[in-house]
Amino acid sequence: MQERREHVVIIGGGFGGLYAARQLKNAPVDITLIDRRNHHLFQPLLYQVATGALSPADIATPLRGLLKNQANARVLLGEVVGFDLANRQVILSDGEVGYDTLIVAAGAGNNYFGKREWASSAPSLKTLEDATTIRRRILSAFETAERLDNPEAARAWLTFAIVGGGPTGVEMAGALAEIAHETFKHEFRNINTADARIVLVQSGERLLPTYPPELSASAAAALERLGVEVVTGARVTDVNAEGVTLSRGDVSEFLPARTVLWTAGVKASPLGKALARATGAALDRSGRISVEPDLTLPGHPEIFVVGDMATFTHQTGQPLPGVAQVAIQQGRYAGRLIARRLRSKSLPPFRYWDKGNLATIGRGAAVADLGRLRFSGLIAWLLWVGIHLMYQVELENKVLVFVQWLWNAVTRGRSALLITNLELPASARSSYDTGTWPQVS
C-alpha cells in the first residue's frame, strides 16, 4: 500500500502561489493549486495591455500549461469562500478541498478608501478584464471626441485623469502621453490628439513616494516633458462620469474628464478577512494578515500567507512593499520550509532581499533605485526592459514581449489598440444621444 503523501493546497496562481508550487516540484508532496482564473498574470505589464502596447496573451499564461510537467501538481478552477480549520478544509463556492498544509496567496485588489461607488466611473487595473475595459474607454474617448463639433465637449473627452502617483500611475500617464502625441499623431481628422490633456493626481507632495526624492523629481520632470500635468498635494473628494473633484486645503476644483483611471492604492483580498475570522489573526488597515517570522499564522504552523495578503514587519519594523519580488521570495521560502519540515528540519526566519525598484515613464525614460545606486534615463529604461523580460514565467512570453517591444520602438506604434467590446460605457452613450455631430457628405 502506497504511503499517504502530504497534501499542500495553494490558493492563488500569482507570483507567490506559482513560485511556491514550483519550489515543491521535487518534494514528496501532492499539490493542489486553486485559482478563480485559469492563468498566471504578469501584473507589472498590465498597464501595457490597457494602453495597447501588448495583447492580453503576451503577459498571461495558462496555469495548467505552466505546471503540466510537474507531476505532483494539479490545478483547480474554483472560488475559495472560506476555511474550515477544524477539518483542515478549504471551502469553495461549490465544494471543499482538504489540506495538510495551506498556502494562501490570493493577492490584492484596488482600494477606493470607502468610496467603492467610484469604481464604475474610475476603473482600476488588476486583471486582464480591467485592462481591456480601460483600453476600450481610452480609445472610445478619442473616437467620441473625433465626432463632436462642440469644442468644450471634445476637450472633456480628450482629458484623462489618473488618480495615484505610484509606479502604475506614472507608467500609465507616460503611456497615454505617447499614444496622444506619437501613435495617434496622423490618425484623426477632426481633432488634434496632441491637444489631449493627461493629468496625474497625487495626494502626497511628490510622485513615487517610496523612491528617493531625487528620483521622484526626475520622474515628474520626464512626465512633464511628455506633456503630462503633474498635480501633487491634491485629494480626490468625488468622481463621476463627468470628471473628478480635487481638494487642496479649503479649495476645491472640478476637473472635467470623461476618462478617470484609478491607481491610488491596494487592499488585500477579501479572503484575508475570512482567514482572520477563522484563525484570530490580526489584520492591518489594508486587510493584510500579520504573519510570524516564518510566514505562518500565529498558532497555525500549517498555514502560510505570502505576497500581498501578508504583513511582514519582522525585518525592519515596517511592512514589506506589495511588489512581485516580495511575493516570489516568500513563495519560494514557504516551499523550501515545507520540504524541510518533511525531513524534520527547519529554516531561519524569512528575510527579504530588496533588489531595488524600477519605474518606466516612457520610451527611453525610467528611474532606478538600486540601494546605493540611483539613476534615471536611458540606462534605467534598458535595465527595466531586461528585468521585465527576465521575470516572464515562460519563454514564449519573453519572445512575444521582446518582439512586440522592438516593433513598437521602431514604428512608434502600438499594435493592440483594439476596441474589443463595442458596448460603450453609459457616459459615452449619453454623449452619442445628446452630442452634435459633424455632417458627413
N, C-alpha and C positions, 0 to 999 in steps of 0.2 A: 504494500500500500504506500502510495506516494505521500511524503511528509507535507503537511499543510504549510504554505508559504505566507509570509507577512503580506497583508493587503494594504497598499498605500493608495489612498484616494486623494487626488489633486483637483481642487476647484479653481478653474481659470486656465485658459490656454495662452495667456500673455507671456511676457518675458519671465516672470517669476515661476509660473507653473511649468512652462515648457522647459526651462533650464533645469528645474528640479527633476522632471521626468528623465531628461537626457542624462543627468548625473547618476541616476539609478539604473542605467542601462545594463550594467553587468552585476547588479546586486541580486541576491536571491529573494526577490520580491515580485509580486504582481501589482501592476499599476493600473488604476482607472482614472483617466483624465476627463473631467466633466466641464463642458462649456455651453453657453447658450447659443454660440455661433460655431460654425464648423471650421473657422480659420483662425490662424495667428495673424495679428495685425502689427505691422511696424509703425507704431503710432508717431514717432518723431517726424515721419514724412507725410503724415495725413494732410497737412496743410497744402502739400503739393498736388494732391488729388483735388482738394477744394478749389485750387486755382488753376487747374488744367494742365499742369506740367507733367503729371503722371496719371496713369489709369489705375483703377482700384486693384486689378490683378498684379500690378507691379510691386505692391507693398503688402499683399496679403497672400498667405499660403495655407491650403487646407491642412488641418491638424492631422488627419489620417495619413496624408502623404508624408508629413514630417516624421511620423512615428511608425511608418509601415515596416521599416526594417528593424524595429525594436520589439523583439518577440515577447517581452514581458509587459508590454503596454497596450492598452486598448483605449479607445475614445468613445465617449457617450455624449450625444447631443441632448442636453436637458437643462432645465432651470432649477437651481437649488433655492428652496424657500425656507429651510430651517434645519435644525440639528436635534437629534435625539442622543444625548451624551450617554444616558444610562445604557442604551443598547448599542452604542457606537454606530449610529446610522446617520447618513446624510439624507435629508428629506427633499425629494424632488416634487415638482408640481404634479407628477404622475407616477410616483413610486418612491422607493427607498433604495439606498446602496449602503451596505455595511463596510466598515473600515477597521483596521487595526491602528493605522497612523493616518492622520489627516493633515494635508497642507492646504491652507486657504489663501488663494492668490487671485481674488476676484477683481482687483484693481479699483479704479475710482471713476467717478463721473464729474460733471461740472457743478460748481457751486454758485447759485444765484442769490445766496445770502438772504434766504427767506422770501425772495420775490420770484418764485417759480413761474408765476404768470407771465414773466418777461420772456420766457423761453420761446414762445410762439413768434415773437417779434425779433428776438435776438438769438438765433440758434448757436449752439456750442459745437465743439469739434472733438468728439471722442470715438466715433465709429465711422465705418465706410458710408453708412446711411447719412450721417451728419455731413460728411464731406461732399457727397453728391447733392444733397439738399442745398448746401451753401454754394456750390458751383452753379446750380440752377438759378439761385437767387442773384448771384453776381452777374451772370450772363443775361438773365431776364431784365435786370436793371438797365444794362446798356441797350438792349433791344427795345425796351419801353421808351427810353429817352429818345431813341432814333425816330420814333413815330410821333413825338409830341411837337406841336408848334409853339406851345406855351413855354418860354424860356425858364420861368421860375419853377414850373413843374419839372422840366427836364433837369434843372440843377439839383433838385431834391433826389431824383433818380440817379444822378451822377455823383452823389455824395455817399461815401461809405464810412461808417463809424465803427471802429474796432475798440472794444472795451477790454482793457487789460494790457499792460505793458511788459509782460514777461516774454520769454522766448517765443512762444506761439504767436502772441500778438505782434511782436516785432517782425517775425518771419512772414506772417500773413500780410502785414502792411507793406513790406517790401515787395512781395509778390504781386499784390494788387497794383502797386505803382508801376511795376514793369509791364503788366497787362495793359494798363491805360496808356502809358507813354511809348511803349515799344510794340507789343504784339498787335494791338488794335489800331495802330497809327494810321493806316491807309484803308481800313476795312469798312468804315461807316461813311455815309454821305451827308446826313443831316446834322450830325453832331461832331464835335472835335473831342475825341476821347481824352486828349491831353488836358482838357478842362476839368476832368474828373477830380473831385476833392476827396482825399483819403485822410481821415482824422483818426489818430491813435490816442486814446484816452487812458491815462494812468492816474490812479488815485494818489499814489505816492509822489514824492518830489523828483524821482528820476526813473527812467526805464531800467529794465533788467536789475531789479533791486538786490538780487543775490550775487551780482557781479561786482567787481571793484568799480568805484565811481568813475575812474578814467575810461573804463570800457563802456559804461553806461553813456558817457558823454560821446564817445566815438560812435556808438550805435545811433544815438539821436542825430548826430551830425550827418551820418551816412543816409539815414532816412530822409532828412530834410533836403539833402542833395537830390534824392529821388522825387521830391515834391510832396512828401508826406508831412502833414501838420501834426506835430507832437504837442499834445496838451497834457501837462502834468499838474498835480495838485487839484484835480477835479473829481468830484464824487458824482456818480450817476444816481439820480433820485427818481427817474421814471424812464420807461422805454415803452413805445407803442409803434404801431405800423407807420406813423408819420415821422418818427425820429426819436431823439434821446434828449432828456433834460439833464444838464450838468450844473453842479453847485460848487462854487468856490467861496467859502465863508458864508456870508449872507447874500451873495449874488447868485442868482440862478439864470441860466441861459438855455433856450431850446434850440437844438441843432436839427434842422430839417434833413433827415437822412432816411431814404427808403430802404437802405440795407444796413442793418446793425448786426455785428458779429460779436459773440461773447467768448472771451478768453481770459476771464478775470479771476478764476480760482477753481480749485478742485475739492471734491468731497468724496470720502471713501464710499465704496459700495454699500447699499443698504444691508447687505449680509453681515456687515460689521455689527450692526445693532442686534441682529438675531443671535449672532455668536456671543456677544457680550451678555445678552439676557440669559443665555444657556450656561455660560461659564462664570459670570460675575466679574469678568474682566473690565477694566476701565477704558472709557472712550475719551479721546480729546475732542476739541471743538469741531474738527473736520470729520468726525466719525471714525477715526482710526483707532485701532486697538493697541493698548500698551503691551509690549511683549517682554519676555525675560531676555537676558544676555544671549541665550542660545535660540532665540526667536520662537520659543514655545510660550504657551499661556500659563499664567500662574496656577499651579495645582493641576495642570493638564499637560504633562510632558509628551503626550501622544498627539497634541495639536500644535502645528506650526502656523504662523501667519507671516506672510512675506509680501514685499512690494508696497504698493500704495495703500494697502489696508493696515499696515503696521506702523506704530510709533516706536522707534528705537532711539532711546536717549542715553544709552549706557556708555557711549564712546566719548561724546563731547558735552553731554548735558542738554543738547538741542536735538530735535528730531532730524532724521536724515531727509534729504530732499526727495521729492517724488519724481525721480528720473529713472530711465531704463537701467542704468548701471547699478543702482541700488537693488532693483528687483532681480537682475541677473545674478549678482553676487549672493544675495540672500537665498535665491532658489538653489544655487549650487551648494551653498553651505548646508541648507536643510537636507538635500540629497546625500551629501557626504556624511552628515551626522546620523541619519537613519541607517546608512550602510555600516557605519562604525558601531552603532548600538547592537546590530545583529551579531557582531563579534565581541560583544561585551566591552567595547571601548567607547571613548568619548572624544570630544574636540574642545579646544579652548573656545571661549566666547567669540561670537561673531565680531569681526572688525571690518569696517568698510574702507576700501581703498579708493579714495577720491582721485580719479584720473583726470579731472578737470571738466570744464564746461565750455561748450561751443554754441554760438548762435549765428545764423546767417541773416544778412539784411537784404541781400540781392546778389546778382551775378558779380562775382569777384569781390564781394564785401562781406566780412564776417568779423566776429570778435572771439578771442580765445583766452580763457582763464585757466592756465595750467599750473596753478600754485604760484611759484616764484616767477614763472614766465607768463607774461601777459602781452598780447599784441593784437593787432587788428589789420584788416586789409586783405590783399590777395592771398598771402601765405595762410592766414587764418581760414580763408574760404576753401583753399585746396585741402587743408587739414580736415575741415568739416566734411568735404566731399569724400575723402578717403575713409574717415571713421564711419560715416553713414553707409558706405558701401560694404565695409568690412563686417558690420554687425547685421547685415541682412542674413536671415537664417538659411536661405537656400541659394545655391549657385545660380539657379535660373533667375532669381530676383536680382542678384548682383549684376548679372549681364543685362537684363532688361532695363534696370535703372541707369546703369552706366551708358548704354547706347542711347537711351532717351535723353539723358542729360547732355551727352555730347551733341546730339542732333539739335537740341534746344539752344545750346551755346553757339552753334554755327549759324543757325537760321534765325535766332532771336524769337522763335515762335514757341507755341505750346500746342501739342498735338491732341490733347484730350479736352479741348474746350467745347464740350458737348452738353446740350440740354437734354438729359435722358428721361426726364419726366415732363411731359407737355403741360401738365396742370400747373398753372401759375399760382403763387400764393394769393390769398384773399386781397392783400394790398394791391397787387398788380392787377387783379381782375377789376377792382373798383376803378382804377385809372383807365383801363380799357373802356369801361362803361361810361365814364364821365369826361374823358380827355378829348381834346380837339386834335384831329389827325391831319397830317399833310395830304393834300389831294394827289392822287396818282392818275396821271393822264394815260 
